[in-house]
Amino acid sequence: MNDDKQPPEGNPWMKSLLIWVGILVALAMFVAMFDRPGRTAVSDGISYSEFIQKVDEGAVKKVDITGNVASGTFGDDKTFRTYLPDDTSMISQRLVDKGVSVTMKPEERQSIWLIILYQSLPFLLIIGIAIFIMRQMQKNAGSGAMGFGKSRARMLTQKEGRVTFDDVAGIDEAREELQEIVDFLKDPSKFARLGGKIPKGALLVGSPGTGKTLLARAIAGEANVPFFTISGSDFVEMFVGVGASRVRDMFEQAKKNAPCIVFIDEIDAVGRHRGAGLGNGNDEREQTLNQLLVEMDGFEANEGIIIVAATNRPDVLDPALLRPGRFDRQVVVPRPDIEGREKILAVHMKKTPLAPDVDARTIARGTPGFSGADLANLVNEAALLAARKGKRLVAMLEFEEAKDKVMMGAERKSMVMTEDEKKATAYHEAGHALVSLHVDGCDPLHKVTIIPRGRALGVTWNLPDRDRYSMSMKQMKARLALCFGGRIAEQLIYGMDSLNTGASNDIQQATDMARAMVMEYGMSEKLGWLRYRDNQDEVFLGHSVARSQTVSEETARLIDQEVRRLVEEGEATARKVLTDNLHELHRLAEALLEYETLSGEESKRAIAGEDIGRDDAGSKKTPALGTGGSSIPKTRRPGIGGPAAQGA
């Protein structure tokens, strides 16, 4: 670790004040130097001819002559001052002849060195202020003209909040892969004895919020070495050559503090494929990438410098950046499983006073697909809700409300729904819930509500029993039937003429899933195990564009037929369930109108005609009318969005 102590910086406000005071003093002295001859002309000065006239008239009483300046008093005691010719002997004799009291004084002459110093002081002061300002611009690398090519990397030492592997939970495999980097930084000779070389670079790959930056800081914290952090976008500027200069300066700083870690966040901003630019490809970004490649594995060895980078898009990186000798180790930082989520929640709950009923395991089970940042946000939202209610402890109720808010959106309370809209929403959500309870392959029903949240008027929420990494054809067909439960329930109750636009999100989900089953997952016997759609994100001319594989007209027609078949099968399954259990549909819709929100177990009791066991019926005022489908991201969408407003 670097032991050089940086001098504490003074107060910026005081520095600015001193600079302005110095500038004002220099200007004052500059003006005084050139204004000096004018100061001798006082308000009572007279001309030489007038002075001679007064002497001839006998009006002058006393005269003091110093050099070429004569001053004195008239007979009425008024003072005067004038300039005399170089030869003062004639005028002095004339004064004596008129009986005037004359006093001759030698002229006071200053040292030539004092005059030079006095005249040069303003210039020296101005030059000193200019040098000070230029040095300040150079210190702030990249913020001024003099530091334009300097690196913007910030060095974080362990005094600024040390992070260790104890603060990183839920990604044990990634920690194990990076542990040997920590061992190398602590004891490099351990690997050198066996001829081993530590990887020069580690690329952390994962979804946003999974903890890539936190993991990089934990490596530096465990090894107790300096940590440089910079973003990929900080290298690239509009001027060619600036990015390469910043790369060189960054490595120069790292060499002075070796062993150390250099962390480059969002490296895909500068490390994309070369040759995809316009013209001859010799643009600023590619020059920066070339310099980075040279610094990482050039002729000059960068011993003791570990490069750790993070990206969400490893597929767009240049192959030369990923070869052995550069980023030769890719560490996948995945979304945590239920065990990992429980550990992450425990870390974030340390500073939060919890009620006895809070169970991290239950919260972890109800948050599949959440990243570490999502879980931190969940704990924070629960704490804010408890503080808003004036509570001293955060209870399980606040965590449930926070989870609903994060996954489904905030409750909309600005307007009140009409009874017809509320009833239509209740039957729509009851249709989704009933299908999920009767169709084998659907995830267990967790919650159903007709309280508008986000863009949806209601939400049916299904949660899997465990973390799921793939879906079978049976589960996907059950999901298709679940998508059409709401629309068919409205059709059975109100008829075809009363259908609204609220099922647009359900239809979109069903169509996308059926098309993926046919074109990507090989779940069609007629089309076989072929892929009819390429990756949708291809890099061309530096941009990500969609590209689809061209198929024949006959194949395209067959794809449409298979997609329609799967959708119609799901629709038929949902229709049969709701038609055979129409009485259960009415019971569940009535319970939703009464209680507005039901859990999975409460929904089962309502369908069976049993008492739900709650006394809060009608206690909530129905919030505002929604404006669209569910706003929950598809990556962790828990249920089916409810009907939307007309014209959405």
N, C-alpha and C positions, 0 to 999 in steps of 0.2 A: 504494500500500500504506500502511496506517496506520502512522505513525511514533510514535504515543503509546505509551510504555512503561508497562506495568502494574507497580506495585511488587510485588516478590516477596512472596508470602504466607509468614507465619511458620509455625512448627511447630504443627499443630492440637492436639497433645497439650499443648504449653506454654500455648496460649491457654486451653484448658479448665482447666488447673491454676490459672492466674492468676485466671480468673473465679471458681472455687470458693474460692480464698484470699480474694478481695475480699468474697465473700458471707459467709464466716466472720468476717472482721474487722468487717464492718458489723453482724452479729448480736451479736458480743461487745461492741462499743461501745454498741449499743442496749440491751443488758441492763445494762451497767455504768451507763448514764445513769439508769435507773429504779431500780437497786439501790443508789444512792449513799447514801441516808439510812440504810439498814440496815447499812452498813459501820461506822458509828460505834459501834454496840453491840458492844462487845468482850466477851470471856468473863469479865472481872473487874469488870464494871459492877455498881453497887449502886443501890438506889432512894434518892430524896431523903430520905424519912423515916428510913431506916436510916443515912444519912449524918449527919443531925441528931442521932440517938441516939448515934452514935460520938463526935461532937464533945462532947456533954454529958458523956459518960463519960470524956473526956480520952484517948481511944484514938487520936485523929488526931494525927500528928506534923507533917506538912507538906502544904500545899495550893497548887496552881497553878491560877489562875482565868483562863481565856481565853474571853471572851464569856460564854456560858451554860454552858460545860463546865468542871467542876472535876475535877482529877485530883491524886493525891498518894499518900502512904504512911502506913500505920498505925504504931503503936509497934513492932510485930513485923516491920517492913519489908515488909509486904505492900502491894501497890499496889491502887488503886481508881480508879473513874471514875463520874461521875454528872452529871445535868443540873440546873441551878439556875434559879430564876425569873428573870424579866427584870430585876427590881431586885435587884442583888447587894450593895448597900451594907449591908443589914441583916445578911445572913449573914456578910459579911466582918468587920463589927464584932463579931459573936458569936465568930468564930474568934480574933480578936485578944484578946478577953476571956478565952478559954480557953488562951491562950499558944501557939496554933498558928502556925507560920511560914507566912505567906501571901504569895504572889507574884502580882501582877496583870499580865496581858499583854493588849495590845490584840488585837482579833479581826482576822485577816488576810482582807481582802476582795479577791476576784478582779475583773478588769475585766469589765464587762458584755459587751463584744465577745467576749472569750475564752469566756465562758459560752455566748453565743449560738452561736459557732462550734463549741464542743464538743458542744452539744446537737443542732445541725443536721447535723454531719458524717455520722452514720450514714444519715440520710435522703438526703443528697446522694450518698453512695456507692451506695445501693440504686437511686436514680434513674439514675445513670450506668451501672450494670450492665444495667438494663432497656433503656436506649437502645442500648447496645452489642449486646445480643441481638436487638433489633428490626432494627438495621442489617444484622446477619449474615443474618437471615431474608430481608431484601429483596435481598441480594446473590445468594443462592441462588434464582434465579427459579423460581417454581412449586413449590418445596420447602416453603414455609411459608405461613402465612395471609396475610402481608403481600405475598408475591410470587406470589399465586395466578394473577393475570392476566398475568404476565410471560412472555415467550417462552422456550422451552426450546432455542432454536437455539444450537449451539456453533460458535464461530468457530475455524477452523483456519488458522494462518498457515504460511508456508513453512518455518518453523523446525521444524515437527513432521512431517518426512518429506515432502519435495516429490515429487510425482508428475507426470510429463510424458507426452507422447505416445509417448516411447520405451519407457515401461513398459506401454503398451497395444498389444497385437498381435492380429492376426486380424480386425479390424473396420475395414479401411481406408476403406470407404465412409462409415461413421459419422464417422470422424475428419475426412474431407474436408468433410462438411456442417457440422461444428462449428468448422472452422478459421477461418471468417470472424468468429465470435464472439470468438475469441482476438485476431484482428487489430483488431477494434473496441475491445476492452479496452486493447490496447496503443496504438492511435492512432485515437481517435474522429473526428478531423478528416478522416481519409482518406475516410470515407463522407459526412460532412456537406458536403464541398465539392461533391459531386454530387447533393445533396438526398436521399441514401439514408438509410434508418432501419434500424438493426439489429433483428432480431426480439427482442421483449421476453422471450419465453419459448421454451424448447426442451423438448419432451417426448420422453424416451428410452423406447422401447417394445421389449420383448424378454423372452425366457424368463428364469427365475431363473438366476443364475450366469453370464450372458453378459458382464458387466462394465459395467453401466450406472453404478454408483456410482464405479467406478474411472475411467470416462471423464469423469464430471463433475469429479472431482478433478484429472484431467489438464488440463482446460480452465483451471482456476484456477492450476495449476502452470505452464502455458505462458505465461499472461498475467501471472503473478506478482502476483495480487491476493488479498485475503482471501476465505475460503470458509466460508460459513455452511451448516451441515447440520442437518436436522431431519426427523423422520418425520411422516407424515400423522396417525398416531394420537396424536401429542403435542399436537395442537390440541384435540381433543375431550375434554371432561370431562362429568361428570353435571350440572354447574351451567350453566344457560343464560347465554350471554354471555361465558364464559371463553375459548372458542376464538376468538371475534372479537377479544377483547382481546389475545390472544397473537399473532394475525396482525398487528394494528396495531403491537404492540411489536417484532415481528420486523422489520417494514419500517422502523421508526424506527432500530433498530440498523444496518440495512443502509445507510440514508441517511448515517449518520455515518461509515461506512467505505467509501463509494462512491469509485471503481468496485469492485464486488465481485460475487460469485456466491452466490445463495441456492439451495441444493439441497434439494428436498423429496422424500424417498424414500417409496414406496408412497402416492402421492397419491390413489389410488382410495379410501383409507380416509376421506377428507374430501371428495372431488370427485365422488361418485356423483350420478346423476340426481336433480334436485330434484323434489318433488311425489310421491315414492314413499313418504313417511313416513305415519304414522298421524295422524288428526285433520286440522288445517289445514296440516300440513307445516312449521309454524314451530318446528322442533326445533333442538337445539343444533348438529347437524352442518350443517344447511342455513344457519343463521346464520353459521357459520364460513366456509362456501363463499361466501356472499354478500359477506362482508368481504374474502375473498381476491380475488374478482372486481373489487371496487371498487379495491383497492390496486394490482392489476395494470394496470388501465386506467381510472382515475378522472379527475377534473378536475385533480388534482395530479400532475404528471409525476414519475416515479421515474427520473430520468436516472442512467445508470451502473449500474443494478441489473439483472442478468441472472438470470432465474428458470429453473432447470433442474430438471425433475421426472422421476421414473422410475415406471413402472408395468408390471405384467404383464397388466393388463386394460384396454386403452384403450376397449373397447366399452361399459363401464359408466360412463364419465366423462360429465359434463354437457356438452351441446353448447356452452353459453356459455363453457366453459373452453377449448374448442378453436378458437374463432373467431379470425380475424386480429386482432392487437392484444394477444392474451394468449399462449396456447401456439399460436402460429401456425406452428410448425415441428415436425413429428414426425419423429424420427430413429429408424429401426428398427435395433436392435442384434441381429443374428441369431446363431444358433449358427455357429461358424466352419467353413469348409470345410477340406480337407486342407492347403492352403497356410497357412491361418490357424492350424490346430492345430499345425503344425510351428513356426511363429513363437512361439506361446504356450508351447509346450514349451521352446523355446530360452530364453525369458525366465525360466521357473521353474527351469530347470536351471543357471542361472548360479551359484547358491550351493551346488550339489550336486556333489561330486567323482564323476565318471563314469568307468567303465571304457572301454577303447578300443572294445569291441564294441557300445556303445550307439549306436543310430541313431534320431534323432528322426523321420525320415521314415517308418520302419517302424512306429514307435509311433503316429504320426498316422494312417497308413493303417488301423491296427487299432482305432481309436477313433472310428468315425463317430457323429455325434450328440452328442459330448461338448461341453460348454460350457467356458468358461475356468476356472470354479470346479472342474469335474470333472477337468480336466487338472492343475490345481494339487494336487488331492487325490490324483491318480494318482502324481505325482512324490513327494509326501510319503509315501504308502504304500510306495513302492519304497524310499525312504530309511530308513523304519522297519524294513522287512524286512531290509535290509542291515545295519543297526545291530544288529538282534536276532541275526543270524548272526555278529556280530563282524567284519564286513568293513570295509575302509577305503575301498573304492570301490563305487559302485552299478552293477551289471552289468545286461545285458539280461535275464538270468534273473529278477532282482528286478522289473523292469518288467513282464515277462509274468505273474509271480505276482500283482503288484499289480493288473494289468488284470483277471485272472480274479476276484480278490477283489472289485473294485469292480463288475464287470458281472454276476457270477454269485453273489456271496456268498462268505463264508469257508468253508473246508473244515470239515466236522463230524466230529470225531474222538472224541467222547465214548463211542460204542458201536460195536460191530462188527456188520455185516450178516450174516445167515445166507447160506449158499451158494445156497439157492433164491431168496432176494430179490436177491442179487447177479447171478445168472444171468438172472432176469426183467428186471432193469434193463439188462443188457448187450444182450439181444435187443431191448428197447424202443428204446434209443438207436441200435443198429445199424440198426433199421428206418428211423428218421428219416434217418440218415446215408446209407443206400443209396438212398433215394428222392431225396435232394438231389443224389446223384451221377448218377442216371440220367434224371431229369426235366428237360427243357429249360426254362429260365426260372428255376430255383432259383439262389440266390447260391452262390458257391463254398464248399465245406466248409472251415472253418477248424480246428475242433477238436471232438472228441467225447470225453466222459468219463463214467465211472460213479461218480466220487467225489461223494458228496453235498455240495452247496453251497447255502447258504440253506435254502429250503424244498423243493428238488428233490433227488431221488435221483441224477439224472444230467442232463447238458445236452448238446445238439447245437448247435453254434455255427456259423452261416453268416455270412460277411462279404462285402459287395459289392466289386466291383473298384474302384469309385469312389464318391464321394458321390452319393446318389440323392435327387432331389427329387420324384419321382412314380413310380408303378408302373403298368405296362400290365396289360391283362386277362390276357395270357399269364403274366406274373409272379405275379399274384394267384391264378390257377388252380393254378400250380405250388406256391404257398404252401399252398393248401388240401390238395393231395396230400401235401405235407410234414407237415402237421399230423397226418394219419391214418397215417403210416408206422409209428409206435410201436405203436398199438393193433392194427393188422392183423398186424404181426410177432408180437405175443404171441398173437393168435388162430391164426395158422398153426402156431405151435410148441406151444401148450398147449391150444388148443380154446376154444370159447365159454364153457364152464362155469368156466374158470380165469381169466377176465378180472377185473381189479380196478379200483379207482377211480382209478388213477394217471393216466389220460388225461383227467381232467376239465379241466385247463388247456388241453390241445390242442383238445378239443371246443369250449370256450368261444371260443378264438381263431378257429377255423374258422367257427363260427356267426356271430360278430360281423363277420368279414370278408365272408362271403357275404351277410349282410343289408345291409351297407354298399354292396356292389356293386349290389344290386338297388334300394335305396331312395335312395341318395345319388349314386352314380357313373354311373347310367344304363347299366349293363352287362347289361340284360335286354331282349331283343327284344320280348317280350310286353308289358312295362310301358313301354317307350320311354324317352325322355330327360326324364323327369319326376322331381322330387324329392318323396319321400313322407315326409320327416322334416325338421322344422325344427331350428334350433339348440337344443341341449339346455340351454343356460344363458340364462335370461331373468330380468331384474330385475323383481320385483314386491314392493311393500311393503318395499323395502330389502333383499330377500333374493334369492338366486339359486335359481331353481326350474326343474325340467324341464318342458318343454312339447312335446307331440307333435301333429302334424297329424292331424286326424280323416279317415279314409278309409272308403269304403263297405265293406260286408261282402264283396262280390264282389272288390273290389280287395285287401282284406286276405287273402282266400283265395288269390288269384293270387300275392301276395307270398310267402306261405308255400310255395306250390308251387315258385316260382322259387328260393327259398333252399334248399329241399330238393334241387332238381335240381343246383344248383352243388355242394352238399356231397356228394351221391352221385357226381357226376362225379369229384370229388377223391378220394373213397374208392375208386372203381373204378380210377383211375389208379395209386394207391399199391398196390392189391391186385395189379394186373397186373405191376408192376415187381417186387414181392417174390416173387410166384409164379414168374415166369420166371427169377429170380436167387436161388433159395432157397439154393443152395450158397454164394453170396457172403455171404448173410446169416449162415450158420453160421460162415464164416471170420472175418468181422468181429466177431461176438459172441465167438468164442474168443480173438481178439486183445485185445478189451477186457477179458475176464476175466484175461488174462495181464498186460497192461500198464496197465490201468485208464484211461489217457489216451492218445489218439492224435491226431496232427495230421492235416490233410487229406491230405498226401502219404503219411503212414504208413498211413492208412486205405486209400488206393488200392493200396498195395503189399500190404497184408493181404488185400484182396479178390482180387488177382491171384495169391495164394499165394506171394509173394516174401518174402524175409527183411526184416524191418523194420529191422534193424541196430542194435538197442538191447539192452543187457545188464542192464536194471533191472527185468526181469520179476519181479513178486511182491515188490518191495522196499518197497512202500507197504502199510500196513495200512488196510483199508477203513474209512472213518469211519462215523458214526452213521446210523441210519435217519432219513430225512427225514419231514416232516409236511405236505407240500403241494406245489403246483406251483412253478414258477420264480418267484423274488421280484424279477426284474429289471424295472425300469419299462418300460412299453410303448413309451415314446418312444425307447428305444434297446435294445429287446430283441434280443439277437444270435442266439438260436436257440430251439429247442423244449425246454421243460422236460421232465424225465424223470418216471417214475411216482412217485406219492406213496404214503404209508402208508395202510393200510386205514382207512376211516372218516374220511379227511381231508375 
